[in-house]
Every structure is written in structure tokens, then in C-alpha cells.
Amino acid sequence: MSPPAAPVMAADRSTTFGQLLLPAVLVAKLREAGLTVPFPIQTATIPDALLGRDVLGRGRTGSGKTLAFGLPLVVRVAGQRAAPRRPLALVLTPTRELAQQVTAAIAPYARVVGLRCATVVGGLSIRAQAVALRRGAEVLVATPGRLTDLVNRGECHLDQVEVVVVDEADQMADIGFLPQVTEILEQVPTSGQRMLYSATLDHAVDRLVRRFLMNPVVHCVDPATPSAAEQAHHLLEVRSEDKQDTIAEIAAREQRLIMFVHTKRGADRLARQLLDRGVLAAALHGGKSQGQRTRVLDQFRSGAVHALVATNVAARGIHVDDLDLVVNVDPPADGKDYLHRGGRTGRAGQHGSVVTLVLPHQRREVSRLMVAAGLRPACVTVGPGHPDLVRVTGARKV
């Protein structure tokens, strides 16, 4: 395969969806949803994707990637009918939550042009998913593990796939899915179109690109880290004996927030502690069933849950509009984890803050992590009721 072409930068946001050569019926559906002006990643990639070119797109979470590949995908297979068990378009995502959200984003536009969507993910009935595939679905959104299971059972065949998308490819690499992704892509016809989207393009992703994408057009429309206008970063040093009270006051702020911890047990423990203090909190991690995870996210989006306590594994699957604060209760392990956690806020051009709580003995290590992430936030010492804590996080007495 040829190496990726030089990056192509996006146009400004003066372009409208009506100028991107999308069918009028899709433009009307977008307008009905209040969408008239595309995000840069959409302006950049949709014309090339509509032409059937392989696309390599880099854009942060919240940059509009789903419609950037979803709209051309719908156009490319519109008017066709899939045979049972043989989808025509495939989207691979690393997490169950992201797969369900991608389906929800694409389905309205697929329905407008008469296409059927199916989602196959772990944690839900594989039998029901097999039945959906037997009925026929032109567009399939899947996590690699469950799709591999269905392929091995003979319930899904990939020999008719015309368009395949790998979404959040860098997380696929981080959580060890690349061997399954590679195996899946080897079953897709080489004549088809392939699109790969990622927030970062590290060596593992680059190998995937070079093997499976043919002369791709490359669009890098966002910096790897949010701009200062979109995100503010803060290190708050706190004494060990003050940390729990400080966390509780942050969680009692008026607006919703996400708090990240290292372990499933730690997430459950912190959620219980916050509930005991009167904060509507819930834990989200890989140890919960898919039904539980979906229910918690729905409650968080509706406001029934105010503080969401999550682990790294759940970080990429959380997409919530109008979230302005992420708190690292436990500092992340490295710069990439920091950026993935922080990507839950400052989305789609809105402002957000990322706060990391630091014990005195962690300060040097966390400062090095910030430098590795390309950030240099100031560190201030705070405690319960401290004015800087209130200023930065909106903390309130429990």
C-alpha cells in the first residue's frame, strides 16, 4: 500500500451541508435536526468520501466525526438491499456505548433513504443480534469481539461490504482490538472503500493505515489537544486528609460532572460515598452489564445522576452534550489517558475544564505527565471551602 498522502486541512465553517453534494433528502433531514453548517472534519472529508476515496481522518472526540463518515456511508449504499447476514456497510467501534451512539446518529439518515441498521455489541443477546442480521441490514455497527463471534458462527458474512469504517482507531489499539480489526478487514473485499478515524495517529494505527487503506486522502482538522478557548487545565494539590471532603464539595456543584478513578472497585466506592453525602452519583465501568451501563448513562444525560464516576475503560464511550467539567480524582497513567479523559468536555467548540487532584507526593510525576501531553497548567494548593477550589470547579458545601 502507498503511504498516506500529505494532510489536507479543512475549510472554514462558512460552508453549508447543501454545498457538500449530499442528496437533497439528507440535507432536509439535517436541517430538520437543526444542522445546517458542518464541522471542519465534515467539510473536509465528506466530498472525498462521497467520491469513494479511502479517507484517513483525525479529529478529537466531539469534532463531528460520526456524521463525517456516516453521511457518505449512507449515500454510498442507498438504493441497495442487503441479503440476509450480508451487510453492505460496516462501522467498527471500540466500545458498546460508542457503537450504540453511532447507530443512533446514523439511523435517521439511513431511514430517509430506505436503509436498515443493526448494532452488534457484547453484553446483549447474541441471539437477538443474529436474528437482526438474518432479516437483513444494509448498515452494521459493531464492536470487533461480538462481530467476530457472529462471523465465526456463520451468522454474518463480510463478502458484500462496500464501505468499512474504523472509528476511534487509537483506542482500538490501546485496548488490544487491532488483531480482531485486522482479521475483520481481511474479510472485506479489497475493492471496497475504507475510512479510518482517530483522535491520534500512533505507530499501531499507522500500520493499519498502510496495510488496508489505498492512497488515502488525509484530513487532520483538529490539534491533538483542545485549544485554550475550548479547555482549561488545572492541577489542584490537596492534602490526603482533605481529599474526600474536597471531592464531595466538587461533586456538589450545580452542573453535572464526570470523575475518573483507576479501578472498578474505586468507582463503586466513591459513588457510594457521594450518595451517602447527598450527591446523586453513580459508577460506570466495564464490570457492569450493558443494561446497567446504558441505564446509568441515560440517567446522567437526563440529570437523574449528577456525578458520574468512571474508569478509563469507560472514558471513550461517554459522549454527553454540554458537559463542562471532568475531574481526575486519580491522576491518569500517561498523557494519552489524560487526553482521552479530558475529551469528554470541551466538545464541539464548547468550553470545558479538566481538573486533576494531586497529592503532594504525586506533584512531580503529574507535572511530567502534563508536559508529555503538551500542557503546562499551573498548580494551586486547595482544600475544602478554598476560594480557588470554588473558582475553578464551582464547588459547594455538601
C-alpha positions as CSV (number, residue, x, y, z in Angstrom):
1,M,0.0,0.0,0.0
2,S,1.1,3.5,-0.6
3,P,1.9,5.7,2.4
4,P,-0.7,8.3,3.4
5,A,-0.8,11.4,1.4
6,A,0.0,14.8,2.9
7,P,-2.6,16.1,5.3
8,V,-5.4,18.2,3.8
9,M,-6.6,21.0,6.1
10,A,-10.3,21.7,6.4
11,A,-12.1,24.7,5.0
12,D,-13.7,27.3,7.3
13,R,-17.3,26.9,8.7
14,S,-18.8,29.2,6.0
15,T,-19.7,26.0,4.0
16,T,-23.2,24.6,4.4
17,F,-24.3,20.9,4.1
18,G,-26.2,21.9,1.0
19,Q,-22.8,22.7,-0.7
20,L,-21.3,19.3,0.1
21,L,-23.1,17.5,-2.8
22,L,-25.3,15.5,-0.4
23,P,-28.7,14.4,-1.7
24,A,-31.4,16.9,-1.0
25,V,-33.3,14.5,1.2
26,L,-30.4,14.2,3.6
27,V,-29.8,18.0,3.6
28,A,-33.5,18.4,4.5
29,K,-33.2,15.8,7.3
30,L,-30.1,17.6,8.6
31,R,-32.0,20.9,8.6
32,E,-34.9,19.3,10.5
33,A,-32.4,18.3,13.2
34,G,-31.1,21.9,13.3
35,L,-27.9,21.1,11.4
36,T,-27.0,23.4,8.5
37,V,-23.3,24.2,9.0
38,P,-20.9,21.3,9.0
39,F,-18.0,21.0,11.4
40,P,-14.5,21.2,9.8
41,I,-14.0,17.4,9.8
42,Q,-17.3,17.1,7.9
43,T,-16.4,19.9,5.4
44,A,-13.0,18.3,4.8
45,T,-13.9,14.6,4.4
46,I,-17.5,14.3,3.1
47,P,-16.6,15.3,-0.5
48,D,-13.8,12.8,-0.8
49,A,-15.8,10.1,0.9
50,L,-18.7,10.7,-1.5
51,L,-16.3,10.0,-4.3
52,G,-15.4,6.7,-2.9
53,R,-11.9,7.6,-1.8
54,D,-10.2,5.9,1.2
55,V,-10.1,8.5,4.0
56,L,-7.9,8.9,7.0
57,G,-9.4,11.5,9.3
58,R,-8.0,12.8,12.5
59,G,-10.3,14.7,14.8
60,R,-10.9,14.9,18.5
61,T,-14.0,13.4,20.2
62,G,-16.8,15.8,19.7
63,S,-15.5,17.1,16.4
64,G,-18.3,15.7,14.3
65,K,-16.6,12.5,13.0
66,T,-19.7,10.3,13.1
67,L,-21.6,12.3,10.5
68,A,-18.4,12.9,8.6
69,F,-18.3,9.2,7.8
70,G,-22.0,8.3,8.4
71,L,-23.5,10.6,5.8
72,P,-21.2,9.4,2.9
73,L,-21.7,5.8,4.0
74,V,-25.5,6.2,3.7
75,V,-25.2,7.8,0.3
76,R,-22.8,5.1,-1.0
77,V,-25.2,2.2,-0.2
78,A,-28.5,4.0,-0.8
79,G,-30.9,2.2,-3.1
80,Q,-29.4,-1.3,-2.4
81,R,-30.9,-4.2,-0.4
82,A,-28.7,-6.4,1.7
83,A,-29.1,-10.2,1.6
84,P,-29.6,-11.9,4.9
85,R,-26.5,-12.0,7.0
86,R,-24.6,-9.8,4.4
87,P,-24.3,-6.1,5.4
88,L,-23.2,-3.6,2.8
89,A,-21.6,-1.1,5.1
90,L,-19.7,-1.7,8.4
91,V,-18.7,0.6,11.2
92,L,-16.3,-0.8,13.8
93,T,-16.1,1.0,17.2
94,P,-14.1,0.0,20.3
95,T,-17.0,0.2,22.9
96,R,-20.6,-0.8,23.3
97,E,-21.7,2.7,24.2
98,L,-20.0,4.3,21.2
99,A,-21.5,1.7,18.8
100,Q,-25.0,2.5,20.1
101,Q,-24.4,6.2,19.8
102,V,-23.0,5.8,16.2
103,T,-26.1,3.8,15.3
104,A,-28.4,6.5,16.9
105,A,-26.6,9.2,14.9
106,I,-26.7,7.4,11.6
107,A,-30.1,5.7,11.7
108,P,-32.3,8.8,11.0
109,Y,-30.4,9.5,7.7
110,A,-30.3,5.8,6.8
111,R,-34.1,5.5,7.2
112,V,-34.7,8.5,4.9
113,V,-33.0,6.6,2.0
114,G,-34.6,3.3,2.9
115,L,-31.6,1.6,4.7
116,R,-31.8,-0.7,7.7
117,C,-29.3,-0.5,10.6
118,A,-28.3,-3.2,13.0
119,T,-25.9,-3.0,16.1
120,V,-24.0,-5.9,17.4
121,V,-22.1,-5.5,20.7
122,G,-21.1,-7.6,23.7
123,G,-23.3,-7.6,26.8
124,L,-26.6,-8.0,24.9
125,S,-28.3,-11.1,23.4
126,I,-26.2,-12.5,20.6
127,R,-29.3,-14.5,19.5
128,A,-31.3,-11.3,19.0
129,Q,-28.4,-9.8,17.1
130,A,-28.2,-12.8,14.9
131,V,-31.9,-12.6,14.1
132,A,-31.5,-8.9,13.1
133,L,-28.7,-9.9,10.7
134,R,-30.8,-12.7,9.2
135,R,-33.6,-10.2,8.5
136,G,-31.1,-8.2,6.6
137,A,-29.3,-4.9,7.4
138,E,-27.5,-2.7,5.0
139,V,-25.6,-0.8,7.7
140,L,-24.0,-2.7,10.5
141,V,-22.3,-1.0,13.5
142,A,-20.3,-3.4,15.7
143,T,-17.6,-3.9,18.2
144,P,-14.9,-6.3,17.0
145,G,-15.3,-9.0,19.6
146,R,-19.0,-9.6,19.1
147,L,-18.8,-9.3,15.3
148,T,-16.0,-11.9,15.3
149,D,-18.3,-14.2,17.3
150,L,-21.1,-13.8,14.8
151,V,-18.8,-14.3,11.8
152,N,-17.4,-17.5,13.4
153,R,-21.0,-18.8,14.0
154,G,-21.9,-18.2,10.3
155,E,-24.4,-15.5,11.3
156,C,-22.6,-12.7,9.4
157,H,-20.6,-12.7,6.2
158,L,-18.5,-9.7,5.2
159,D,-18.0,-10.5,1.5
160,Q,-20.6,-7.9,0.3
161,V,-19.3,-5.0,2.4
162,E,-18.7,-2.0,0.1
163,V,-17.8,0.6,2.8
164,V,-16.0,-0.1,6.1
165,V,-15.2,2.5,8.8
166,V,-12.8,2.0,11.7
167,D,-13.8,4.6,14.3
168,E,-11.6,5.6,17.3
169,A,-8.8,3.5,15.9
170,D,-6.3,4.6,18.5
171,Q,-8.5,3.2,21.3
172,M,-8.8,0.0,19.3
173,A,-5.0,-0.2,19.6
174,D,-5.0,0.8,23.3
175,I,-7.3,-2.0,24.4
176,G,-5.9,-4.7,22.2
177,F,-8.5,-4.9,19.5
178,L,-6.2,-4.5,16.5
179,P,-5.7,-8.2,15.8
180,Q,-9.5,-8.6,15.6
181,V,-9.9,-5.5,13.5
182,T,-7.2,-6.8,11.2
183,E,-8.9,-10.2,10.9
184,I,-12.2,-8.4,10.1
185,L,-10.7,-6.1,7.4
186,E,-9.0,-9.1,5.7
187,Q,-12.6,-10.5,5.1
188,V,-13.8,-7.3,3.5
189,P,-13.5,-7.1,-0.3
190,T,-10.3,-5.1,-1.3
191,S,-12.4,-3.3,-3.9
192,G,-14.4,-1.5,-1.2
193,Q,-14.0,1.9,0.4
194,R,-12.2,2.2,3.7
195,M,-12.3,5.1,6.1
196,L,-10.4,5.3,9.4
197,Y,-10.9,8.0,12.0
198,S,-8.8,8.6,15.1
199,A,-8.0,11.3,17.6
200,T,-4.3,10.4,17.4
201,L,-2.3,8.5,14.8
202,D,0.3,6.5,16.6
203,H,2.5,3.7,15.2
204,A,-0.1,0.9,15.6
205,V,-2.7,2.9,13.8
206,D,-0.2,3.8,11.1
207,R,0.5,0.1,10.4
208,L,-3.3,-0.4,10.0
209,V,-3.5,2.5,7.6
210,R,-0.6,1.3,5.4
211,R,-1.9,-2.2,5.2
212,F,-5.6,-1.5,4.4
213,L,-6.1,2.0,3.0
214,M,-5.3,2.6,-0.7
215,N,-3.9,6.0,-1.5
216,P,-5.9,7.6,1.3
217,V,-6.6,11.3,1.4
218,V,-5.6,12.5,4.9
219,H,-7.5,15.2,6.8
220,C,-6.1,16.5,10.1
221,V,-8.6,19.1,11.1
222,D,-8.0,19.4,14.9
223,P,-5.0,19.6,17.0
224,A,-4.3,16.6,19.2
225,T,-5.2,18.7,22.2
226,P,-8.1,21.2,22.6
227,S,-7.3,24.9,22.3
228,A,-7.3,27.2,25.3
229,A,-10.6,28.6,24.1
230,E,-12.1,25.1,24.4
231,Q,-10.5,23.7,27.5
232,A,-8.8,25.0,30.7
233,H,-6.5,22.6,32.6
234,H,-5.9,22.8,36.3
235,L,-3.8,20.9,38.9
236,L,-5.2,21.2,42.4
237,E,-2.8,20.0,45.1
238,V,-4.7,18.7,48.2
239,R,-3.6,17.0,51.4
240,S,-4.5,13.4,51.8
241,E,-6.7,14.1,54.8
242,D,-8.7,16.7,52.9
243,K,-9.1,14.8,49.7
244,Q,-12.5,13.2,50.4
245,D,-14.1,16.4,51.6
246,T,-12.7,18.3,48.6
247,I,-14.1,15.7,46.2
248,A,-17.5,15.9,47.8
249,E,-17.6,19.7,47.5
250,I,-16.7,19.5,43.8
251,A,-19.4,16.9,43.2
252,A,-21.9,19.1,44.9
253,R,-21.5,21.8,42.3
254,E,-24.6,22.9,40.4
255,Q,-23.7,21.4,37.0
256,R,-23.1,17.7,36.2
257,L,-19.5,16.4,36.1
258,I,-17.6,13.2,35.4
259,M,-15.0,12.0,37.9
260,F,-12.3,9.5,36.8
261,V,-10.7,6.9,39.1
262,H,-8.3,4.0,38.4
263,T,-10.4,0.9,39.3
264,K,-13.9,-0.5,39.2
265,R,-13.9,-1.0,43.0
266,G,-12.7,2.6,43.5
267,A,-15.5,3.8,41.2
268,D,-18.2,1.9,43.2
269,R,-16.7,3.1,46.5
270,L,-16.6,6.7,45.5
271,A,-20.1,6.7,44.1
272,R,-21.4,5.2,47.4
273,Q,-19.5,7.8,49.5
274,L,-21.0,10.6,47.4
275,L,-24.5,9.2,47.7
276,D,-24.0,9.0,51.5
277,R,-23.3,12.7,51.4
278,G,-26.4,13.5,49.4
279,V,-24.9,13.8,45.9
280,L,-26.7,11.9,43.1
281,A,-23.8,9.8,42.0
282,A,-23.4,6.5,40.0
283,A,-20.4,4.4,38.9
284,L,-19.7,3.4,35.3
285,H,-17.2,0.7,34.4
286,G,-16.6,-2.5,32.5
287,G,-17.7,-4.6,35.4
288,K,-21.4,-3.6,34.9
289,S,-23.7,-5.3,32.4
290,Q,-24.6,-3.4,29.2
291,G,-28.1,-2.8,30.6
292,Q,-26.7,-1.2,33.7
293,R,-24.2,0.9,31.8
294,T,-26.9,2.1,29.4
295,R,-29.2,2.9,32.3
296,V,-26.5,4.9,34.1
297,L,-25.6,6.9,31.0
298,D,-29.3,7.7,30.3
299,Q,-29.7,8.9,33.9
300,F,-26.7,11.0,33.7
301,R,-27.9,12.6,30.5
302,S,-31.3,13.3,31.9
303,G,-29.9,14.8,35.2
304,A,-31.1,12.0,37.4
305,V,-27.4,11.3,38.1
306,H,-25.4,14.4,38.8
307,A,-21.9,13.0,39.3
308,L,-20.7,10.1,37.1
309,V,-17.7,8.2,38.5
310,A,-15.9,6.3,35.7
311,T,-12.9,4.3,34.9
312,N,-10.5,4.7,31.9
313,V,-12.2,1.8,30.1
314,A,-15.4,3.7,30.0
315,A,-13.8,7.0,29.0
316,R,-14.2,6.8,25.3
317,G,-17.8,5.6,25.4
318,I,-19.1,8.6,27.2
319,H,-20.5,11.3,24.9
320,V,-22.6,13.8,26.7
321,D,-23.5,17.3,25.4
322,D,-22.9,20.4,27.5
323,L,-20.5,18.8,30.0
324,D,-18.2,21.5,31.3
325,L,-16.1,19.7,33.9
326,V,-14.0,16.5,34.1
327,V,-12.2,15.7,37.4
328,N,-9.3,13.3,37.6
329,V,-9.7,12.0,41.2
330,D,-6.9,9.6,40.5
331,P,-4.3,11.1,38.1
332,P,-4.2,9.2,34.7
333,A,-1.3,6.9,34.0
334,D,0.0,8.8,31.0
335,G,-0.6,11.7,28.6
336,K,-2.8,9.7,26.3
337,D,-5.1,8.7,29.1
338,Y,-5.3,12.3,30.2
339,L,-6.3,13.5,26.8
340,H,-9.0,10.7,26.4
341,R,-10.5,11.5,29.8
342,G,-10.4,15.2,29.1
343,G,-12.1,14.7,25.7
344,R,-15.4,14.3,27.5
345,T,-15.6,18.0,27.8
346,G,-14.7,21.0,25.6
347,R,-16.6,19.2,22.8
348,A,-17.8,20.6,19.5
349,G,-16.2,24.0,20.2
350,Q,-17.7,24.5,23.7
351,H,-15.7,25.4,26.7
352,G,-14.8,22.9,29.4
353,S,-12.3,22.4,32.2
354,V,-10.2,19.4,33.2
355,V,-9.2,19.3,36.9
356,T,-6.6,16.9,38.3
357,L,-6.4,16.4,42.0
358,V,-2.8,15.8,43.1
359,L,-1.5,14.7,46.5
360,P,1.8,16.3,47.5
361,H,3.9,13.2,46.6
362,Q,2.3,13.0,43.2
363,R,3.0,16.5,42.1
364,R,6.3,15.9,40.3
365,E,5.1,12.9,38.4
366,V,1.8,14.6,37.3
367,S,3.8,17.6,36.2
368,R,5.8,15.4,33.9
369,L,2.7,13.8,32.6
370,M,1.3,17.3,31.7
371,V,4.4,18.1,29.8
372,A,4.1,14.8,27.9
373,A,0.6,15.8,27.0
374,G,1.8,19.2,25.7
375,L,0.2,21.1,28.6
376,R,1.6,23.3,31.3
377,P,-1.2,24.1,33.8
378,A,-0.5,26.0,37.0
379,C,-0.8,24.1,40.3
380,V,-2.5,25.6,43.2
381,T,-3.0,24.2,46.7
382,V,-6.6,23.9,47.8
383,G,-8.8,22.3,50.5
384,P,-12.5,22.2,51.4
385,G,-14.0,25.6,51.0
386,H,-10.9,27.2,49.5
387,P,-11.7,30.1,47.2
388,D,-9.6,28.7,44.3
389,L,-11.5,25.4,44.6
390,V,-14.7,27.3,44.2
391,R,-13.4,29.5,41.4
392,V,-12.1,26.6,39.3
393,T,-14.8,23.9,39.9
394,G,-17.8,25.7,41.3
395,A,-17.5,23.6,44.4
396,R,-20.2,24.0,47.1
397,K,-20.6,22.8,50.7
398,V,-22.3,19.4,50.8
